Amino acid sequence: MTPRPAATSAVAGMTMVTVGSMTANLASYVLALVASRWLGPAGYSEFASLLAAQLVLAVPALALQTVVAREVVLGNGDAALRGLGRRCAVIVAVIAAALVVPVAAVLDTGVGATAAALLTAPLLVLLATEQGLLQGRGRFGELSVILAATGIAKVVPAVAVLAVGGGAGAALTVAAIGTGSVAAGTRVLVGRGGVAAGVERAVPVGVAAVLRASQVQLALIALSSADLLLTRVVLDESQAGQYALGAVATKAAFWLPAAVGVVLYPRMASPTHSARAVRSALGVLVGLGAVTVAGVALVAPLAPLLVGQDYAPVQGLLWLFALDGACLAVLQGALLSAIARERTRLALAAWVALAIGVALILAFASTIRQLITIAVVTAALAAAVVSVAALRGAEGVAERVTES
């Protein structure tokens, strides 16, 4: 018998996960503000570019969490899923090590700083396994604590290093150590929490399932990171640093409503709940996005006071950065439903949007305004196409369940 997706109510779950994710995001924003002041535009450009590269390499962690949560809903056991997590971590570690020198060359960053950024990825994979177990069983209170702890453990040491004059490499190194400590502690916490053994499925899940989910997550992360990664190619150092600060608003609008997808995802994976969960998720994400964009527009005049006059040129564009993040959040909700129902071909629209966006940036973007405008248009089009397809697919599943 298929387990119920979550015992905790959606509203309570979203509240708890929002608290955890907001704590982590607030810590990240503090780090961004501190780094932008203490490293200056040029130094912060390196720091932000490496964090973006780290996020791309951490895609398997995001995918693994969704796969583990889905398999928990469908009845897979913990031992098999943790084994899958270990295999994925080894693969990511090998890839990360191989990419250190090429990424450092492409981004024009230090090898040590690049290694610290990229080699955090396998630690995130191990952490994602435990988070997926909690998410699939609706244990959102504990998941909230882990989300908050991860953000704090990553940011506090990095801020301390920057405070004493350390550079991007040293800050990324201590952030990696903090992430590793949380990953180890989470394994103990989840085990003591008594996650049930579960009932093994007839067809065990393998790395291929994570790869399919990874290409979906990679499309999303690449689309959300391409503009930031290309700033050092199409803009000068000062403009690239200013754009990196503006992208903080994008991240805020993107990650702030993350709890919606986290909480409703187990229901998306259940055939009897999928259609309603997808409609609810997309509706809430659109509403939250509108509120966020309006809020950023109102507080934008305060930006130079918080981070310095060097970043004044992006003040009037912050609402566009927030709109970019809001569109990406809607796209993320739609793509999560694709993973939940194993319809990963929906990611093709995001890949097409990415290719078009990169081509337009390289061909036409020479100012901050042009770059963020291209990013917004491509994200909005991808979100619209994938959302319509996701809704139609979920309604089709609902009809088949009703007929059976």
N, C-alpha and C positions, 0 to 999 in steps of 0.2 A: 504494500500500500504506500502511495506517495505521501511523504510527510507534508504537513502544512507549512507554508513558506515562512511564516513568522508569527510568534505568539504576541509580540509587542504591537500595540496599535501604531498605525502609520504616523500619526501626529506626534506621539511620544517618542517614537524612534527617530523621526526627523529632528525633533528638539534636541535629543541627546547627541546625535551625530553632528548636528550643526554646532553645538557647544564645543565638541572636540575638534572639528575641522576649523572652526573660527579661531580657536586658541592657537592651533598650528599655523593658520594663515596669518594671524596677527603677529606671531613670532617672526614669520618670514618677512612681513612688511617692515617690522622693526629692523631686521637685518638689512633689508634693501635700503632703508633710509640711512642707517648708520654707515653702510658700505658706500653709498653714494656720496656722503659727506666726507668720510675719512679717506677714501681711495681716489676721489675726484672723478670727473667724467671719463677719462681715459682708463684709469684703473678699474672703475666700476663696469666699464664696457667689457673688459676681460672677465671679470667676476660673473656678470650676468650671462655672457655667452657660454661660459663653462657650465653654469647651472642649467641653461637651456639644453646643452649637449647631454648633460646628466639625465635630464628628464626624458630625452629621446631614448637613451639606452635603458632607462628604467621601464620602458613600455612593457616588457615581459612580466614585470611585477604587477602592473595594472591589469594585464590580461589574465595572469594567473589567479589573482584574487577573484575576478569574475567567474572564471572556470570552476574554481574550487567552490564558490558559493552556489553556483548552478548545480554542481554535482552533489552537494550536500542536500539541496532541495530534492533532487532526483533519487537520493538514497545511497550514495557512495560513502565508503568508510574513511575514517581519519588516516589510518596507516597508509593506504594507497595514495591519498592526496598529499600527505607529507612527503612520501617518496617522490612523487611528481615534482613537488617544490624543490627538493634537493637536486634532482636531475636538471631542472631549469636553472638553478643557481650556478651549477658548475658550467653549464653552457654559456651563460651570461658572463661569468668571470673570465673565461677564455676569450670571448669576443672583446670584452672591455680591455684586457691586457694587449690584445692585438691592435686595438684602435688608438691607443694613447699617443703614439708618435704621429700617425697621420692626422688625427684631430688637432693636435698641437700645431702642426704645420699649416693646416687649412685655416684655423682660427687665429693664428699668430699669437699663441699663448704659451706659457712655460710648460715644459714637460712634467715637472713635479705637480704643478697645480692641476694639469689635465688628468694625471694619474689619480690624484685624490678625488677629483670629481667623478670620473668614470668608474673607478673601482668601488664606489658606494653602491652601484647598481645591484650586484649579487646579494648584498645585505638586504636591500629592499625586496628582493625576490623572496628570501626566506621569511621576512616579515609579512609579506603579502599572503603567504600560505595560511598563517595563523589568522590574519584578518578575514580571509575568505571563509574559514571555518566558523568564525563568529557571525559574519554577515549572513551566511546561509541559514543559520539557526535563529536569526533575529536577536542575538545578544548585543544589542546596540549600546547599552550602557558601558559594557567592557570595551567595545570597539571604540567608543568615544574617548575613553581614558587613554587607549593606545595611540589614537590619532594625536591627541594633545601632547602626550609624552614624546612622541616622535618629533614633533615640531620643536618642542622646547629643548630636547636633547641635542638637536641639530643646530639650533640657533644660538643658545646661550654660550657654548664654548667658542663659536665663531666670533660673536660680538666681543667676548673677552680678549681674544687674540687681536682683533682689529683695534681694540682700545689701547693695547700696549704697543701698537705700531706694526703689527704683523701684516703681511700682504695677502693677496687672494689665495695663494697656495697654502699658506699656514691655516687660514680660516677654513678652507675646504677640507683640509686634513683632519682638523679637530671635529668638524661636522660629521665626517665619515665615522670617526670613532664613536661619537654620540649615537649615530644611527645604529651601529653595530651593537652597542650596549642595550638599546631598546629592543632590537631583534632577539637577542638572547633572553632578555627578561620576559618578553612576550610569550616565547615558547613555554617558559615555566608557568606563567600566569594562565595561559589557555589550558595547559595540562592539568593544573590544580583546579581549574574551574569545572572540570568534569565533563568535557565535551564527549558526547556519546560516541560509541564505536561505529554506529551506523550499520546499514546492510549493504554489502557489496553488490554492485550492479553486475549483470551478466557480461557486459562488455566494459572492461576497465578503461578509464580515461588515460590518454597518453600525452606525450609532448606535442603531437600533431594538433590536438585540440587547443593547446595554448598558442601554438603558432598561428592557427586560424584566428583566434581572438586577438593575438598580438598585431596582426596586420590591420585589424580594425582600430585598435588603440593607437598604433603607429600612425595611421592616417590622421587621426584626431590630433595627436601630439605634434606631428610634423606640420600640420596646418596651423596649429597654434604657436609654433616656434619658428617657422620659416622666416617671418619678417624680422624677428629679433636676431636670428643667426645671420641674416643678410645685411644687417645694419652696417657691419664693419666692411662690407663690400661696396655698398652704394652711397654711404654717407661718410663724412669725415669723422675723426675721433670724437670731437666735441658733440656733434649731432647724434652720433651713435650712443653716447652716454645719456644724452637727453631723451632719446627714444627709449632706451632701456628703463629709465625712470617712468616714462609714460606707460610702459608696458606693465607696471605694477597695477595700474587701474584695470588693465585687461585681465591680469591674473585674479584680481579681486572679484570681478564680475563672472569670471569663469569658474572659480573654485568655491565662491560663497554658497551657491545653491547645490553643492555636491551631495549634500545629505539626501536630496530628493531622489537621485538615482540610486544611492546606496541602500536606502530603505525600501524603495519600491522594486528594486531589481529582483529579489527573490520571488515576488509576485509576478513579475514579467516572465520568469522561468517556469511558472506553473500554468499549464494550458487553460485551466478554468479561470484564472485571474488576469491573464496576460493583456487582453484588450483594454480592460478598465484601467489597469496599472499604467499602460502606455499613454492613454488619453490623459490621465491624471498628471503624470510626470511632465508631459509636454506643456500642458496648460499652466501648471505651477511655474515651470521654468520660464515661460514667456512673461508671465506676470512679474516674477521676481526680477527678470532682466530689465523690464521697463522701469521698475522702481529704482534699480541700481543705477541705470544710466541717468535718470533724473537727479538722484542723490549726488552722483559724481559731478554733474554740471553745476549744482548748487555750491559744492565745497571747493571747486576748482580754484577760486581766487586765493585760497589759503595755501596752495601748493608751494609757491616761492617762499613763504614764511617758514614752512616746515623743512624744506630741503635746500634752500638757498636760491639766490637770484640767477645762478648759472643755469637753472632748469626752467626759468620763466618762459622760454619759447614754446613749451609744451602745455602751458596752463590752459589756453583756449581750446586745445585738442583733446583734453582728458576725457570728455564725453564720448568722443569717437573711439578712444581706446577701450572705454567701458562697453560701448556698443559691440565692439569686436568680441570681447569676452562673453557678453550676453548671448550673442549668436553661437559662439562655440559651445556654451553650456547647453543650449537647445540641441545642437548637433550631437553632443555627448549623450544626452538622454535618449535620442533616437538610435544612436549606435549601440548603446547598452541593450536596448530591446532586441537588436539584431544578434548580439552575442547570446542573450538569454534564450532565444529561439533558434540559435545556430543558423542564422541567415546572414552570414558574414559577407556575402556578396554586395550587400548594401553599402559597404565601405568604398565601392568603386567610385561613387559620386564624390566622396571626400578626396580620393586620390586625383580625380580629374580636376577638382577645384584647386588642389595643391599645385599641380603642374601648371595650370593657367596662372595662378597667383605668382609663382616663382618667375615665370616667363615675363609677366607684366612688370614685376618689381625690377628685374634685371634690365628690362628694355626702357622703362619710363620713370622709375622712382629716383629722384635726385634730391628730394626734400622730405622732411618728416611728414608733412601733410599728405604728400602723394603716396608715401609708403603705407601709412595707416589707412588711407582711403581704399587702397587696393586690398589690404588685409580684410577690411570690413566687408567689402562687396563679395569677395570670394567666400568668406565664412557665412554670410547671409544666404547666398545661393545654395551652398552645400547643405545648410541647416534646413532650408525649405524643401529641397528635393528629398533628402533622407527622411525627414519627418513625415511627409506624405506617404512615402513607401512603407515606413514603419507602421503607420496607422492602418493602412490597407492590409498589410500582412497580419497584424494582430487581430483585426476584425475577421480575416479569413480563418485564423485558428479558432476563434470563438464560434464561428458558424459550424466548423467541422466537429467541434466538441459537442455542440448542441444537437447536431444531427446524429452523432453516435450515441 
